């Protein structure tokens, strides 16, 4: 679904993007959780309790809900809309309740209209679609000959044999998968893991320092039942951090990485 907000801002709930009316491409990409939260509030106008929101957006999707998570994504949504001049997109009401700002001008956009003929048939009850013409004898396909059936059988057998050959080739050339191991790094409050096999000494200090710098820049806070994976490519520190990856993951008793928000930068300065 797509919505037009305040007459100039387009929100696509399918891919979680925001863009101005005159722009061809979106310039704001919401995370999966932020998009789910915004779409839920749009679909449920009026005052909602925090428990209702956390249950529907987090718990019902197998995620771990908490007030800190909810506050973080509320802040991200308000910041995203504030960059377009829309203040208080989500209003906080006393006693811990929330509401999508009722002052927003929200319009659903239908960019997949019906074909004009079908649209006319649906709007004008006097116009009924014409029934499909009956097939004439001239339009009927001739029955298959014995030679055609034989050719089909040969082609099917050839495809079956080729599939067996490919399967056998895959089995005899199978190679073991390379599994990336993660190393836990002591970093204070955050539960931090690195794909590096060894983090110690001066390298460990730089690693934690860079992790904190990236996390602070992105506004990511540490919380219980959450863990981070951090990697940067330029170990010599000659030109920034190079290719940088950080994942903020929720965990539960069944899966240590139940859900992750991922951030990747080709060249982090």
JOTADA-V145116 format. One record per pair of residues at least 12 apart in sequence whose ideal C-beta (glycine too) atoms are under 6 Angstrom apart, sorted by the first residue. I is the first residue (numbers start at 1). J is the second residue. Records with the same first field share a line. If there is no record, write none. Layout:
I->J  J
This chain:
1->13
2->109
3->106  108
4->107  109
5->104  106
6->105
7->105
8->21
9->84
13->39
16->30  35
17->29
28->80
31->261
33->73
34->73  76  77
36->57
37->57  73
38->77
40->56  57
41->100
47->93  97  99
48->98
49->97
50->96
54->70
63->250  259
64->225  250  252
68->223
74->90
88->101
89->101
180->195
183->199
185->199
187->208
189->222
190->222  228
191->227
192->228
193->229
195->231
210->232  241
211->230
214->246
220->248
225->251
226->250
227->249  251
228->248
229->247
230->246
231->245
232->244
240->268  269
241->268
244->265  268
245->264
246->263
247->260  262
248->261
